[in-house]
Amino acid sequence: MRNLLVGMVVCVIGLAGRAEDKTEWQTHKSDKGNYSIEFPGKPTPVEKSSTSQAVLEVMDGKAVYISAYTSFPNKVDLKGPLPKQVLDQSMDRMKESLKGKVLTSKDVTVDKKYPARDVDLDAPGIGVYRVRIIITEERMYQTVVLGPKEFVEGADAKKFLGSFKITQ
């Protein structure tokens, strides 16, 4: 799991697709990952056997939108201790790999049943790394906006993060 999280963070900039001037919002659907999300442009998808990312770079590479998932090898009991452990480890790995400082961390529930955590990290050289990590029985999802504080707190970032839907 550690290598996956570090790999996701490290390869984001290299895999990022660039947004054209003012692009219309587009729905990105992952039938394999059972989710959809709205991007303010056409993201670059990267599919692997148990992971997937969709990445859109904006502001000349100074900001990025990311949606990603990782499939678990076995079903997860959402009422057991594993979801909290995964959320804790994910946050710790992001903090470590970005050499960042946690600004906020809040446990939330998505769709009234999926444990999730909203985290903002102050990441040197990046700005703010805002992520929502969601645990389902079969996958860990991440929706991310990263860049300058004004971008991360802007209307487009909020629309992107709020558009994530699990479709299973």
C-alpha positions as CSV (number, residue, x, y, z in Angstrom):
1,M,0.0,0.0,0.0
2,R,2.9,2.4,0.9
3,N,4.5,2.0,-2.5
4,L,1.2,2.5,-4.3
5,L,0.5,5.8,-2.4
6,V,4.0,7.1,-2.9
7,G,3.8,6.1,-6.6
8,M,0.5,7.9,-7.1
9,V,1.9,11.1,-5.6
10,V,5.2,10.9,-7.5
11,C,3.8,10.1,-10.9
12,V,0.9,12.6,-10.9
13,I,2.9,15.5,-12.4
14,G,4.5,13.3,-15.0
15,L,1.2,11.8,-16.1
16,A,-0.8,15.0,-16.0
17,G,-2.7,16.1,-19.0
18,R,-2.9,19.8,-19.7
19,A,-6.2,21.7,-19.9
20,E,-6.7,23.9,-22.9
21,D,-7.8,27.6,-22.3
22,K,-11.4,27.4,-21.0
23,T,-12.6,23.8,-21.4
24,E,-16.1,22.6,-20.7
25,W,-16.7,20.3,-17.7
26,Q,-16.6,16.6,-18.6
27,T,-17.8,13.6,-16.8
28,H,-15.1,11.0,-16.3
29,K,-16.6,7.5,-15.7
30,S,-14.8,4.4,-14.6
31,D,-16.9,1.4,-15.1
32,K,-14.2,-0.8,-13.7
33,G,-13.8,1.4,-10.6
34,N,-17.6,2.1,-10.3
35,Y,-17.3,5.8,-10.0
36,S,-17.8,9.1,-11.9
37,I,-16.5,12.6,-11.3
38,E,-16.6,15.9,-13.2
39,F,-13.4,17.5,-14.5
40,P,-13.0,21.0,-15.9
41,G,-11.5,19.5,-19.0
42,K,-10.4,16.2,-20.4
43,P,-8.3,14.2,-17.9
44,T,-5.6,11.7,-18.8
45,P,-6.6,8.3,-17.6
46,V,-4.1,5.7,-16.6
47,E,-5.6,2.2,-16.0
48,K,-3.7,-0.7,-14.5
49,S,-5.0,-4.1,-13.2
50,S,-6.0,-3.0,-9.7
51,T,-5.4,0.8,-9.8
52,S,-6.6,3.7,-12.0
53,Q,-6.0,7.4,-12.1
54,A,-7.4,10.3,-14.1
55,V,-5.3,13.4,-14.0
56,L,-5.8,17.0,-15.3
57,E,-3.0,19.6,-15.0
58,V,-4.1,23.2,-15.1
59,M,-2.5,26.7,-14.5
60,D,0.5,25.7,-16.6
61,G,1.4,22.9,-14.3
62,K,0.9,24.8,-11.0
63,A,-2.3,22.9,-10.1
64,V,-3.7,19.4,-10.6
65,Y,-7.1,17.6,-10.3
66,I,-6.8,13.8,-9.7
67,S,-9.3,11.0,-9.2
68,A,-7.9,7.5,-8.4
69,Y,-8.8,4.2,-7.0
70,T,-7.1,1.1,-5.8
71,S,-8.9,-2.3,-5.6
72,F,-8.4,-4.3,-2.4
73,P,-7.4,-8.0,-2.8
74,N,-10.2,-9.0,-0.3
75,K,-13.5,-7.4,0.7
76,V,-13.2,-5.0,3.6
77,D,-15.5,-5.0,6.6
78,L,-16.5,-1.4,6.9
79,K,-17.4,-1.8,10.5
80,G,-14.1,-3.4,11.4
81,P,-10.7,-1.7,12.3
82,L,-9.2,-1.9,8.8
83,P,-10.8,1.2,7.2
84,K,-9.4,3.4,10.0
85,Q,-6.0,1.8,9.6
86,V,-6.0,2.4,5.9
87,L,-7.1,6.0,6.3
88,D,-4.4,6.6,9.0
89,Q,-1.7,4.9,6.9
90,S,-2.7,6.8,3.8
91,M,-2.5,10.1,5.5
92,D,0.9,9.3,7.1
93,R,2.3,8.1,3.7
94,M,1.1,11.3,1.9
95,K,2.6,13.5,4.7
96,E,5.9,11.6,4.5
97,S,6.1,11.5,0.7
98,L,5.2,15.1,0.3
99,K,7.3,16.2,3.3
100,G,4.1,18.0,4.2
101,K,2.4,19.3,7.3
102,V,-1.2,18.3,8.1
103,L,-3.3,21.5,8.2
104,T,-6.6,19.7,8.7
105,S,-7.9,16.2,9.0
106,K,-11.5,15.2,9.4
107,D,-13.2,11.9,9.4
108,V,-16.5,11.9,7.4
109,T,-19.0,9.4,5.9
110,V,-19.8,9.2,2.2
111,D,-23.2,8.0,1.0
112,K,-24.1,7.4,4.7
113,K,-22.0,4.2,4.8
114,Y,-18.5,4.6,3.5
115,P,-15.7,5.8,6.0
116,A,-13.7,8.7,4.5
117,R,-11.2,11.3,5.5
118,D,-10.7,14.8,4.3
119,V,-7.1,16.0,4.6
120,D,-5.3,19.2,3.7
121,L,-1.5,19.1,3.7
122,D,0.8,22.0,3.3
123,A,3.3,20.6,0.8
124,P,6.5,22.4,0.0
125,G,6.8,23.2,-3.7
126,I,3.2,22.3,-4.3
127,G,1.1,24.4,-2.1
128,V,-2.0,22.7,-0.6
129,Y,-2.7,19.1,-1.2
130,R,-6.4,18.5,-0.5
131,V,-7.6,14.9,-0.6
132,R,-10.7,12.9,0.2
133,I,-9.9,9.3,0.8
134,I,-13.0,7.0,0.7
135,I,-13.0,3.3,1.7
136,T,-15.6,0.9,0.3
137,E,-15.8,-2.9,0.6
138,E,-13.8,-3.3,-2.6
139,R,-11.7,-0.1,-3.1
140,M,-10.0,2.9,-1.8
141,Y,-10.8,6.1,-3.7
142,Q,-9.0,9.4,-3.7
143,T,-10.1,12.7,-5.1
144,V,-7.4,15.3,-5.0
145,V,-6.8,19.0,-5.8
146,L,-3.4,20.4,-5.4
147,G,-1.8,23.7,-6.0
148,P,-1.9,27.3,-4.6
149,K,-4.2,27.9,-1.7
150,E,-6.5,30.1,-3.8
151,F,-6.9,27.3,-6.4
152,V,-7.6,24.6,-3.8
153,E,-10.2,26.8,-2.1
154,G,-11.8,28.0,-5.4
155,A,-15.2,27.2,-6.9
156,D,-13.8,24.8,-9.5
157,A,-11.9,22.7,-6.9
158,K,-15.1,22.6,-4.8
159,K,-17.2,21.5,-7.8
160,F,-14.7,18.8,-8.7
161,L,-14.5,17.4,-5.2
162,G,-18.2,17.5,-4.7
163,S,-19.0,15.8,-8.0
164,F,-17.5,12.4,-7.0
165,K,-20.1,9.6,-7.1
166,I,-19.8,5.9,-6.4
167,T,-21.9,4.1,-9.1
168,Q,-22.1,0.5,-7.8
